[in-house]
Amino acid sequence: MSTKLLRNRDIYNYLLEYDNNLGPLREISAANTPDSNIEKKGTYIKLGADFFGIIASKNGPLFFANQQQFPINSTELTFTHSRGEEQHTFTCHYQGKQIINLTYDRWDDIDIDPWSDEDFIDFFIWLTKSSKNHDFINQWTD
């Protein structure tokens, strides 16, 4: 097993033990984990019982949704996002098939950080806007 520890993008004290072949294994506390053991090029969020995130690979960043992985730099992967006043919708298509159609509540803590806006705080907006950016692809490539 090749496992990595990924930091939760929203809750700094949580880590996800992530296996490259099996996907998310378990969420753990970061309290007794040295920073050197935490993957620098990986992050995730948890919505309900579902895990979503990105992790770097030698072939470019991978988006994961629970046990499924998708190459972000593939022309066959597309993300769309639509904003609502209370809820947003995120969809993901891969090889012409809809993989994810998720309606979720708007992040509550948008105004907490005066230097960040919703486009950065909301994982799905950030991913949708960044995914086809060359610098983003390079940043998330090992």
Disulfide bonds with the S-S distance in Angstrom:
none
